[in-house]
Amino acid sequence: MTAWLGEQASPTKRKARIMAHPVHLNALAARGIEATPFALWRLGFRPFYLVASIFAALAVPLWVAEYTGSLEGSWIAGPMGHAHEMLFGFALAVMSGFLLTAVRNWSGRPTATGPALALLVAIWLAARVLALTPLRVAPAVVDVAFPLAIAVAIAIPLVQSGNRRNYFFPGLFVVLAALDLVFQLARLGVAGVDERYAIQGALDVVLIVMTVMGGRVIPMFTTNGVPGSTPQRRAVIERASPLCAAALFVVDLVPVPLPLRVAVLVLGALTLGTRALLWRPWQTLRAPLVWVLHAGYLWIPVYMALRAAAEVGWIPLPIATHALTAGAIGMLTIGMMTRTARGHSGRPLVADRFETGAYLLIAAAAVTRVFVPLLVPAVYVEAIVVSGCLWSAGFAVYAVRYWPVLTRPRLDGKPG
């Protein structure tokens, strides 16, 4: 099993016993490599990437079964419950793991590890479990508490280091907590607001994060990971892209005339599409660890264009929404989860066949969910089933492949 997973472990039980001998453990310690086999709580990306991938692999088939009537009862609580869990469950877990890891590098200060990190994961897990019970208030309280806890966890090192450039990340998590509160109050019947209002706002916040972080890392990863690549940046486009995402959040939050909302979407599609093409994604086709990020980012202008079409009634809105969720969020998360996990575990920054297979499965899930029902409306339900299976398989591959990566110490013996 370890050989299949690509781990540098002994293929035989005999050699494993030899390596476990105190003499060998001392030798490892002398080289600075800890012999402790369990490292899940050493850095934020480890547990959050693991629980996010397992959750994605299980939650989507559960929703598909409910959607098609194969599962009796309402475990996911309808389309809005599904949307909430994929945003505040899956996407938020990935963002939390990424930022708890990145903030340590940005600030030079420690972020949550050990019991503190385990507590954050426990809050996330409690929210997911409680959502499946008949309880109503407790799941809402715990769910809203999670983004607030992450906001505090990343704000402390940023403030201590005076890293003002990244102060907006804790702010965005506070906004997500506020939107989650609106969602929960609407579900409890306390607030006279449609649940979709909160879901759309949360989607916009995630879009802002992807637009900002994509601009920071995708050109850099391209230059570092693809020799001879020449991604281009234009100052006006780089500044305008996050502003387009922020403008969409505003027009979704505040009632505006339809023509203005469509104009914001069209402008965003053109701006972010231009940005993506300036990065020259075609130069990355031989580097899966890089092209997956470009492919995910390209789904953002596709989403904005399709949503503009949905706003004027040309296509169903869920098709546009899944260009963002199944497409952009799906591919950018699987790409960042592999890239950062490899980098922070001391492994080579090269995708193997299992990771490439996971990328292709998520890509196929997005294409199936968006374009098949768009082109052949008669197979809408079938497209959802196939897409859900592909999505689940992609993240299941990640969970199995990265279980040893995320739970064992770095190969180079460094902390983290």
Order of alpha helices (4+ residues) and beta strands (2+ residues): alpha-alpha-alpha-alpha-alpha-alpha-alpha-alpha-alpha-alpha-alpha-alpha-alpha-alpha-alpha-alpha
